[in-house]
């Protein structure tokens, strides 16, 4: 095994988890199996494999761009805390 009790305690601290001492052996074994699996993946030859963004094929999910009536200006500004000349007024955030 490459995972020790100290390793598990360190991961628990970093994760802000409390691991009961009676469950520690189970988690040590699981973490060790996971790291062994990752080591196995690291040995896979991926030299000829193109990088992909997604594991599964995806398609464009955008809706059609259809012109629809928008909210009128007065309704949009009705709850604005500050407004001026038909626009939202916001505090200045950039210097001149």
C-alpha positions as a Markdown table, in Angstrom:
| # | Residue | x | y | z |
|---|---|---|---|---|
| 1 | Unk | 0.0 | 0.0 | 0.0 |
| 2 | Unk | 1.2 | 3.4 | -0.8 |
| 3 | Unk | -1.3 | 5.4 | 1.3 |
| 4 | Unk | -0.6 | 5.7 | 4.9 |
| 5 | Unk | -2.7 | 6.9 | 7.9 |
| 6 | Unk | -0.7 | 10.2 | 7.8 |
| 7 | Unk | -1.7 | 10.6 | 4.1 |
| 8 | Unk | -5.3 | 10.1 | 5.0 |
| 9 | Unk | -5.1 | 12.5 | 7.9 |
| 10 | Unk | -3.5 | 15.1 | 5.6 |
| 11 | Unk | -6.2 | 14.7 | 3.0 |
| 12 | Unk | -8.8 | 15.0 | 5.7 |
| 13 | Unk | -7.4 | 18.2 | 7.0 |
| 14 | Unk | -7.1 | 19.7 | 3.5 |
| 15 | Unk | -10.7 | 18.7 | 2.8 |
| 16 | Unk | -12.0 | 19.8 | 6.2 |
| 17 | Unk | -13.3 | 16.3 | 6.9 |
| 18 | Unk | -13.5 | 14.4 | 10.1 |
| 19 | Unk | -12.8 | 10.7 | 9.6 |
| 20 | Unk | -13.7 | 8.4 | 12.5 |
| 21 | Unk | -10.7 | 6.2 | 13.4 |
| 22 | Unk | -12.7 | 3.0 | 12.9 |
| 23 | Unk | -13.4 | 4.0 | 9.3 |
| 24 | Unk | -9.8 | 5.0 | 8.5 |
| 25 | Unk | -8.7 | 1.6 | 7.2 |
| 26 | Unk | -11.6 | 1.5 | 4.7 |
| 27 | Unk | -10.8 | 5.0 | 3.4 |
| 28 | Unk | -7.0 | 4.2 | 3.2 |
| 29 | Unk | -7.8 | 1.1 | 1.1 |
| 30 | Unk | -10.2 | 3.1 | -1.2 |
| 31 | Unk | -7.7 | 5.9 | -1.6 |
| 32 | Unk | -4.9 | 3.4 | -2.4 |
| 33 | Unk | -7.1 | 1.7 | -5.0 |
| 34 | Unk | -7.9 | 5.0 | -6.6 |
| 35 | Unk | -4.3 | 6.1 | -6.8 |
| 36 | Unk | -3.3 | 2.7 | -8.2 |
| 37 | Unk | -6.0 | 3.1 | -10.9 |
| 38 | Unk | -4.6 | 6.6 | -11.7 |
| 39 | Unk | -1.1 | 5.1 | -12.0 |
| 40 | Unk | -2.5 | 2.5 | -14.5 |
| 41 | Unk | -4.1 | 5.3 | -16.5 |
| 42 | Unk | -0.8 | 7.1 | -16.6 |
| 43 | Unk | 0.8 | 4.1 | -18.3 |
| 44 | Unk | -1.7 | 4.2 | -21.2 |
| 45 | Unk | -0.1 | 5.3 | -24.5 |
| 46 | Unk | -2.0 | 8.3 | -25.7 |
| 47 | Unk | 0.6 | 9.6 | -28.1 |
| 48 | Unk | -1.7 | 9.1 | -31.2 |
| 49 | Unk | -5.0 | 10.2 | -29.4 |
| 50 | Unk | -6.2 | 13.7 | -30.2 |
| 51 | Unk | -7.2 | 15.9 | -27.3 |
| 52 | Unk | -11.0 | 16.4 | -26.9 |
| 53 | Unk | -13.0 | 18.9 | -24.9 |
| 54 | Unk | -15.8 | 16.6 | -24.2 |
| 55 | Unk | -15.9 | 12.9 | -23.6 |
| 56 | Unk | -19.2 | 12.5 | -25.5 |
| 57 | Unk | -20.2 | 14.0 | -28.8 |
| 58 | Unk | -22.3 | 17.2 | -28.4 |
| 59 | Unk | -24.3 | 19.3 | -30.8 |
| 60 | Unk | -25.2 | 22.9 | -31.0 |
| 61 | Unk | -27.9 | 23.5 | -28.4 |
| 62 | Unk | -28.6 | 27.2 | -29.2 |
| 63 | Unk | -32.2 | 28.2 | -29.9 |
| 64 | Unk | -33.1 | 30.0 | -33.1 |
| 65 | Unk | -32.6 | 33.7 | -32.9 |
| 66 | Unk | -36.2 | 35.0 | -33.2 |
| 67 | Unk | -37.2 | 38.6 | -32.7 |
| 68 | Unk | -39.8 | 39.0 | -30.0 |
| 69 | Unk | -41.3 | 42.0 | -28.3 |
| 70 | Unk | -39.2 | 43.2 | -25.4 |
| 71 | Unk | -40.0 | 44.8 | -22.1 |
| 72 | Unk | -41.0 | 48.4 | -22.5 |
| 73 | Unk | -38.6 | 51.0 | -21.0 |
| 74 | Unk | -41.0 | 52.2 | -18.2 |
| 75 | Unk | -41.6 | 48.6 | -17.0 |
| 76 | Unk | -37.9 | 47.9 | -17.0 |
| 77 | Unk | -37.1 | 51.0 | -15.0 |
| 78 | Unk | -40.1 | 50.7 | -12.7 |
| 79 | Unk | -38.1 | 49.1 | -9.8 |
| 80 | Unk | -34.7 | 50.8 | -10.5 |
| 81 | Unk | -33.3 | 52.6 | -7.4 |
| 82 | Unk | -31.8 | 55.3 | -9.7 |
| 83 | Unk | -32.8 | 56.3 | -13.2 |
| 84 | Unk | -32.1 | 59.3 | -15.3 |
| 85 | Unk | -33.3 | 60.3 | -18.8 |
| 86 | Unk | -34.9 | 56.9 | -19.4 |
| 87 | Unk | -31.7 | 54.9 | -18.4 |
| 88 | Unk | -30.5 | 53.0 | -15.3 |
| 89 | Unk | -28.2 | 55.2 | -13.3 |
| 90 | Unk | -25.4 | 53.4 | -11.5 |
| 91 | Unk | -22.5 | 54.6 | -9.4 |
| 92 | Unk | -19.4 | 55.7 | -11.2 |
| 93 | Unk | -16.8 | 52.9 | -11.1 |
| 94 | Unk | -14.1 | 54.2 | -13.5 |
| 95 | Unk | -12.0 | 57.3 | -13.2 |
| 96 | Unk | -12.0 | 59.9 | -15.9 |
